[in-house]
Amino acid sequence: MSSNKYGATESVIDPATEAIQIIGRFRNGVNSVTHIASIRPDLECMSGEEIDYWLQGAEKVYNGWQQQLHTSSNIGERTLLQEAIGENSYLPYLDEKR
């Protein structure tokens, strides 16, 4: 399968739904699947050290929010903390215990 978001937008497929349906059309199964997709040309990547540094900072802020939530009795503060804790870019890195 291939998707080219920048040259042929009509070729883009959703890997979580459409790709699964495409694979399911092969009634005898498949040995492997490859989805080649274009990526944003201006995409910037972080080094391993930068990723570790980002994760450490995000963990520190997230844990601070959790601590504030447990100690605060102000409804406005608690509401905003719950919103921040519930929707942030650090959540995918947490395990099931958090």
Residue frames as a rotation matrix with the C-alpha (Angstrom) as fourth column:
MET 1
0.591 0.807 0.000 0.00
0.807 -0.591 0.000 0.00
0.000 0.000 -1.000 0.00
SER 2
-0.630 -0.775 0.053 1.20
0.772 -0.633 -0.062 3.53
0.081 0.002 0.997 -0.57
SER 3
0.616 0.744 -0.260 -0.05
0.768 -0.640 -0.011 6.97
-0.175 -0.193 -0.966 0.43
ASN 4
-0.556 -0.762 0.333 1.22
0.804 -0.594 -0.017 10.30
0.211 0.258 0.943 -0.85
LYS 5
0.219 0.699 -0.681 -0.35
0.855 -0.473 -0.211 13.10
-0.470 -0.536 -0.701 1.16
TYR 6
-0.059 -0.347 -0.936 1.65
0.024 -0.938 0.346 15.80
-0.998 -0.002 0.064 -0.61
GLY 7
-0.873 -0.330 -0.359 1.51
-0.333 -0.135 0.933 14.66
-0.357 0.934 0.008 -4.24
ALA 8
-0.577 0.717 -0.391 -1.71
-0.152 0.376 0.914 12.67
0.803 0.587 -0.108 -4.48
THR 9
-0.730 0.263 0.630 -3.99
-0.682 -0.231 -0.694 13.41
-0.037 -0.937 0.348 -1.56
GLU 10
0.337 0.915 -0.224 -6.65
-0.921 0.369 0.124 11.06
0.196 0.165 0.967 -2.94
SER 11
0.110 -0.376 -0.920 -4.25
-0.184 0.902 -0.390 8.16
0.977 0.212 0.030 -2.27
VAL 12
-0.679 -0.419 0.603 -4.11
-0.620 -0.112 -0.776 8.70
0.392 -0.901 -0.184 1.50
ILE 13
0.206 0.716 -0.667 -5.53
0.042 0.674 0.737 5.88
0.978 -0.180 0.109 3.60
ASP 14
0.358 0.002 0.934 -6.05
-0.894 -0.286 0.344 5.61
0.268 -0.958 -0.101 7.33
PRO 15
-0.521 -0.658 -0.544 -3.71
-0.490 0.752 -0.440 2.90
0.699 0.037 -0.714 8.67
ALA 16
-0.863 0.184 0.471 -6.01
-0.404 0.310 -0.861 2.22
-0.305 -0.933 -0.193 11.63
THR 17
0.055 0.962 0.268 -9.12
-0.342 0.270 -0.900 1.47
-0.938 -0.042 0.344 9.56
GLU 18
0.701 0.302 -0.646 -8.79
-0.681 0.016 -0.732 1.43
-0.211 0.953 0.217 5.78
ALA 19
-0.263 -0.874 -0.408 -5.47
-0.908 0.368 -0.202 -0.43
0.327 0.317 -0.890 5.76
ILE 20
-0.686 0.074 0.724 -6.95
-0.412 0.781 -0.470 -3.15
-0.600 -0.621 -0.505 7.95
GLN 21
0.410 0.907 0.098 -9.92
-0.332 0.249 -0.910 -3.48
-0.849 0.340 0.403 5.60
ILE 22
0.431 -0.340 -0.836 -7.62
-0.891 -0.011 -0.455 -3.70
0.146 0.941 -0.307 2.57
ILE 23
-0.670 -0.739 0.075 -5.58
-0.736 0.647 -0.200 -6.47
0.099 -0.189 -0.977 4.20
GLY 24
-0.392 0.612 0.687 -8.79
-0.352 0.590 -0.726 -8.28
-0.850 -0.527 -0.016 5.14
ARG 25
0.489 0.578 -0.653 -9.72
-0.803 0.006 -0.596 -8.56
-0.341 0.816 0.467 1.44
PHE 26
-0.289 -0.656 -0.698 -6.99
-0.780 0.583 -0.225 -11.18
0.555 0.480 -0.680 1.02
ARG 27
0.628 0.758 0.177 -9.00
-0.722 0.483 0.495 -14.22
0.290 -0.438 0.851 2.11
ASN 28
0.707 -0.428 -0.563 -6.00
0.353 0.903 -0.243 -16.55
0.613 -0.027 0.790 2.20
GLY 29
0.789 -0.398 -0.468 -4.09
0.376 -0.291 0.880 -14.17
-0.486 -0.870 -0.080 4.46
VAL 30
0.757 -0.628 0.180 -0.83
-0.202 -0.488 -0.849 -12.38
0.621 0.606 -0.497 3.89
ASN 31
0.335 -0.736 -0.588 2.71
0.847 0.509 -0.156 -12.96
0.414 -0.446 0.794 5.13
SER 32
-0.467 -0.480 -0.743 3.54
0.737 -0.675 -0.027 -9.30
-0.488 -0.560 0.669 5.58
VAL 33
0.633 0.660 0.406 2.21
0.768 -0.601 -0.220 -5.84
0.099 0.451 -0.887 4.86
THR 34
-0.564 -0.773 -0.291 4.12
0.767 -0.621 0.164 -2.69
-0.307 -0.131 0.943 4.00
HIS 35
0.687 0.718 0.109 2.55
0.720 -0.654 -0.232 0.75
-0.095 0.238 -0.967 3.95
ILE 36
-0.511 -0.847 0.148 4.78
0.858 -0.496 0.130 3.33
-0.037 0.193 0.980 2.29
ALA 37
0.643 0.765 -0.051 3.70
0.766 -0.643 0.020 6.87
-0.017 -0.052 -0.999 3.10
SER 38
-0.055 -0.607 0.793 5.04
0.408 -0.738 -0.537 10.33
0.911 0.294 0.289 2.49
ILE 39
0.116 0.041 -0.992 5.98
0.980 -0.170 0.107 12.38
-0.164 -0.985 -0.060 5.52
ARG 40
0.951 0.250 -0.181 5.91
0.244 -0.968 -0.055 16.10
-0.189 0.008 -0.982 6.15
PRO 41
0.462 -0.832 0.306 9.01
0.567 0.012 -0.823 17.53
0.681 0.554 0.478 4.45
ASP 42
0.020 -0.445 0.895 9.57
-0.413 -0.819 -0.398 20.04
0.911 -0.362 -0.200 7.25
LEU 43
0.912 0.346 -0.221 9.35
0.009 0.522 0.853 17.40
0.410 -0.780 0.473 9.98
GLU 44
0.029 -0.912 0.409 12.08
-0.763 -0.284 -0.581 17.85
0.646 -0.295 -0.704 12.58
CYS 45
0.586 0.086 -0.806 13.45
0.250 0.926 0.281 14.92
0.771 -0.366 0.522 14.53
MET 46
0.658 -0.371 0.655 14.93
-0.748 -0.426 0.509 14.89
0.090 -0.825 -0.558 18.01
SER 47
-0.314 -0.816 -0.485 18.04
-0.515 0.575 -0.635 13.03
0.797 0.050 -0.601 19.05
GLY 48
0.085 0.297 -0.951 17.84
0.528 0.796 0.296 10.32
0.845 -0.527 -0.090 21.71
GLU 49
-0.720 -0.427 -0.547 19.22
0.688 -0.337 -0.643 12.76
0.090 -0.839 0.536 24.27
GLU 50
-0.870 0.448 0.206 16.65
-0.413 -0.890 0.192 15.40
0.270 0.082 0.960 23.32
ILE 51
-0.001 0.892 -0.451 13.84
-0.191 0.443 0.876 12.85
0.982 0.087 0.170 23.64
ASP 52
-0.149 -0.129 -0.980 15.06
0.834 0.516 -0.195 11.79
0.531 -0.847 0.031 27.10
TYR 53
-0.955 -0.249 -0.163 15.29
0.298 -0.824 -0.482 15.45
-0.014 -0.509 0.861 28.16
TRP 54
-0.559 0.821 0.119 11.76
-0.550 -0.474 0.687 16.12
0.621 0.319 0.716 26.85
LEU 55
0.132 0.621 -0.773 10.36
0.211 0.744 0.634 13.09
0.969 -0.247 -0.033 28.68
GLN 56
-0.501 -0.383 -0.776 12.05
0.828 0.046 -0.558 14.10
0.250 -0.923 0.294 31.94
GLY 57
-0.990 0.129 0.053 10.59
-0.137 -0.973 -0.184 17.59
0.028 -0.189 0.982 31.72
ALA 58
-0.288 0.942 -0.176 7.14
-0.504 0.007 0.864 16.32
0.815 0.337 0.472 30.79
GLU 59
-0.022 0.231 -0.973 7.18
0.592 0.787 0.174 13.82
0.805 -0.572 -0.154 33.66
LYS 60
-0.824 -0.356 -0.441 8.16
0.565 -0.459 -0.685 16.57
0.042 -0.814 0.580 36.10
VAL 61
-0.816 0.569 0.107 5.28
-0.543 -0.816 0.199 18.82
0.200 0.105 0.974 34.99
TYR 62
-0.081 0.816 -0.573 2.76
-0.250 0.540 0.804 15.95
0.965 0.209 0.160 34.90
ASN 63
-0.223 -0.068 -0.972 3.70
0.787 0.576 -0.221 14.80
0.575 -0.814 -0.075 38.40
GLY 64
-0.982 -0.133 -0.136 3.48
0.185 -0.827 -0.531 18.40
-0.042 -0.547 0.836 39.61
TRP 65
-0.492 0.870 0.010 -0.04
-0.639 -0.369 0.675 18.65
0.591 0.326 0.738 38.23
GLN 66
0.046 0.492 -0.870 -0.99
0.256 0.836 0.486 15.42
0.966 -0.245 -0.087 39.96
GLN 67
-0.587 -0.354 -0.728 0.42
0.779 -0.003 -0.627 16.67
0.220 -0.935 0.278 43.27
GLN 68
-0.960 0.263 0.096 -1.37
-0.274 -0.954 -0.122 20.02
0.060 -0.143 0.988 42.94
LEU 69
-0.237 0.927 -0.291 -4.63
-0.436 0.166 0.885 18.23
0.868 0.337 0.365 42.16
HIS 70
-0.016 0.194 -0.981 -4.36
0.614 0.776 0.143 16.09
0.789 -0.600 -0.132 45.29
THR 71
-0.606 -0.321 -0.728 -3.65
0.792 -0.328 -0.515 19.09
-0.073 -0.888 0.453 47.55
SER 72
-0.958 0.219 0.183 -5.95
-0.164 -0.947 0.275 21.74
0.234 0.233 0.944 46.08
SER 73
-0.492 0.863 -0.110 -9.47
0.680 0.303 -0.668 22.46
-0.543 -0.404 -0.736 47.28
ASN 74
-0.368 0.327 -0.870 -10.12
-0.430 -0.890 -0.153 25.32
-0.824 0.318 0.469 44.80
ILE 75
0.354 0.636 0.686 -12.65
0.298 0.618 -0.727 24.17
-0.886 0.462 0.029 42.21
GLY 76
0.889 -0.064 -0.454 -11.20
-0.416 -0.529 -0.740 26.39
-0.193 0.846 -0.497 39.46
GLU 77
-0.091 -0.996 -0.017 -7.69
-0.974 0.085 0.208 25.10
-0.206 0.036 -0.978 40.02
ARG 78
-0.353 0.006 0.936 -8.91
-0.187 0.979 -0.077 21.50
-0.917 -0.202 -0.344 40.21
THR 79
0.706 0.688 0.168 -10.94
0.072 0.167 -0.983 21.85
-0.704 0.707 0.068 37.00
LEU 80
0.703 -0.484 -0.521 -8.02
-0.709 -0.423 -0.564 23.20
0.052 0.766 -0.640 34.99
LEU 81
-0.349 -0.852 0.390 -5.63
-0.858 0.458 0.234 20.63
-0.378 -0.253 -0.891 36.42
GLN 82
-0.014 0.432 0.902 -8.02
0.028 0.902 -0.431 17.81
-1.000 0.019 -0.025 35.53
GLU 83
0.924 0.336 -0.183 -8.29
-0.138 -0.155 -0.978 19.16
-0.357 0.929 -0.097 31.99
ALA 84
0.308 -0.897 -0.317 -4.50
-0.948 -0.260 -0.186 19.40
0.084 0.358 -0.930 31.66
ILE 85
-0.453 -0.466 0.760 -3.98
-0.611 0.783 0.115 15.91
-0.649 -0.413 -0.639 33.10
GLY 86
0.234 0.690 0.684 -6.68
0.073 0.689 -0.721 14.43
-0.969 0.219 0.111 30.86
GLU 87
0.893 0.082 0.442 -5.43
0.444 -0.005 -0.896 15.87
-0.071 0.997 -0.041 27.56
ASN 88
0.563 -0.763 -0.317 -1.71
-0.637 -0.645 0.422 16.35
-0.527 -0.035 -0.849 26.98
SER 89
0.583 -0.365 -0.725 1.06
-0.652 0.322 -0.687 15.05
0.484 0.874 -0.051 24.75
TYR 90
-0.495 -0.783 0.375 2.74
-0.852 0.355 -0.383 13.12
0.167 -0.510 -0.844 27.59
LEU 91
0.254 0.737 0.626 -0.16
-0.843 0.486 -0.231 10.67
-0.474 -0.469 0.745 28.09
PRO 92
0.799 0.084 -0.595 0.92
-0.452 0.735 -0.504 8.15
0.395 0.672 0.626 25.42
TYR 93
-0.148 -0.963 -0.224 4.15
-0.388 0.265 -0.883 7.60
0.910 -0.043 -0.413 27.37
LEU 94
-0.307 0.110 0.945 2.41
-0.950 0.028 -0.311 6.60
-0.060 -0.994 0.096 30.60
ASP 95
-0.914 0.038 -0.404 1.70
-0.018 0.991 0.135 3.01
0.405 0.130 -0.905 31.57
GLU 96
-0.123 0.973 -0.196 -1.66
0.279 0.223 0.934 1.66
0.952 0.061 -0.299 32.77
LYS 97
-0.201 0.005 -0.980 -0.91
0.965 0.172 -0.197 2.48
0.167 -0.985 -0.040 36.44
ARG 98
-0.921 -0.259 -0.291 -1.14
0.320 -0.929 -0.186 6.24
-0.222 -0.265 0.939 35.96
